[in-house]
Every structure is written in C-alpha cells, then in structure tokens.
C-alpha cells in the first residue's frame, strides 16, 4: 500500500503541474474581431460607436476607438503583442473620453491573454489595460 501511495504522489508531482500551466497565446487565438469592453478602466459602452479591434490575416490590424478608426500591423514576438505602424483618423466626437482611453491602452499594450471568447490585454507592469470580447 505504501508503494502505491508513493507512486501516486510521484506521478501527481510530475503530471499536475502540466495541467495548470497556461497555454501560450498564438496568432490563431487572437485572430478575428473583438469588441473593446473597457480600456484603462473606462467602459466603452457609452461610446459614439462600438469600439473594436480586428486582428486580420497577414498581421493587419484595424479598429475603432468609438470616434476614430485606426489601422496598423500586429505580431506576437517573444510572448508580447507588438503593434506597429499605427495610423488613425482624427475626428472629434461626442465620446472623446472613451476615445482617449482606448488610444492610451493601444499605446501601452504589452501582452494578451485569451480565454475562450474573452481577451485581456496587459501593460508592461502586468496591469490590465483593456478587456475584449468576441
């Protein structure tokens, strides 16, 4: 009986850590259109238009901050979400506070964690700066 318990404990210490480790986010995980639920603590529900980000094919990214549209390229490099060559329209609108929060978050993106139909974007310090929903 002691041998069975020892073997069980040995197997548990080898197998269980593998079960709890988080899967690394891939391009397939983030591909598609995501509604931006919040940015920098600001809900986007009151935005002039639905704030969203679309991670398209070939590393192309487009989206809406609630007032303006943005575009650029994205990649995953060493576990980090990297946005490059970002451009944006420059209109004024009724929900500039949402616009500013989304823009601030876009400029601070470091990593993305995807779980089912929810994604969390973190800054360099590991603070949640954006929540997304498919």
N, C-alpha and C positions, 0 to 999 in steps of 0.2 A: 504494500500500500504506500509506503514512504517513497518508493521508486516511482510510482505513478504520479504522486503529488510533485516530486522534484521535476519529473519530465514535463508535467503540465506547466509548472512555474517557468521552466526554461523556455518552453515553446511560447508562452504568453509574453515573455520579455522580448522575444525575437519578432513575433507576429504583430502584436498590438501596436507598437509604435508606428508601423507602416500603415495601419488603419486610420490613425489620427492625423497623419501628415496632410497638409493642404496641397492639392494639385496645382501645379504651376499654370498660370493663365496663358492661353495660347491665342493666336490671331483668330482662330475659329470661334473661341469663346466670346470675343468682343465684337465680331463681325455683325453688322446689321444696325438698325435704327433703335436708339434708346431715348426715351423721354427723360429729360432732366427734371427730377423731382425737387431737388434742393441744391443750392450752391452757396458755399461759405455761410451756412446757417440760415440762408434766406430761402423760403419756399418759392417755387416758381409758379404756383397755382394762380396767382393774380397777374401773371404776365399778359402783355398785349396779345401774344401768340404763344402756342405751346413751344417751350424751349426744348430742343432736342439735339442729339449728336448722332451722326450716321458714320459708322466705320465701314467704308466700302471696300471694293476689290482694289487690288494693286496699291494698297496703302493710302488711298484717297479718303479724306475726311471732309464732311460738310455738316452744317448745322444751323441752328437759330438760337440766339440768346434771349429771345422774346421780342426784341425790336429789330435787331440786325442779323444778317446772315454771315456765317464765317465758313472758311474753307482752308484746306492745307493738306499736309501729309502726316501719317502716323506710322509708328513702328514699335515693336517690343524689342528692347535692347537690354540684355543682362537683367531681365526681370522688371525693367522700367518701361512705362508708357511714354514714348517720346513724340511730341507734336512739333512739326517743323513747317516753315514757310507759311505761317498762318496769315491770312488776309481777312478783311472784314468790311462790310458796307458801313457807312457812317450816317445813319439817320437818327433823328430824335424821335422819341415816342412817349407814350403815357406810362410805361413801366421801366423807367431808367434804373430804378433800384435793383430790379431783377437783372437787367442788362449788365450792370456793373458787377454784381455778384458772380454771374456766370463768366464774365470776362476775367475777373480776378482768379476764379478757380481754374480756368483754362491756362492761365499763365503760371500756375503753381503745381500743375499735375506732375506726380512722380510715379505712382504705381496704381494699378487697377486690380481689384479682386472681384471675380464673378462667381455668383452662386445662383444657379437656376436662372430666373428672369430678373435678377437684381444685380447691379454692379455698384461697387463702392470705389471711389477714387480718393487717393490719399496724397498729401503733400510730402515733401522730403522728411518732415519730422514725424510722419505716420498719422497725422490728424486727418480725419475725414473732411474733405472739402467739396465733394459732390456725390449725390446719390442718383442712380439711374435705374430706370425700369423699362423692360421690353414691352 
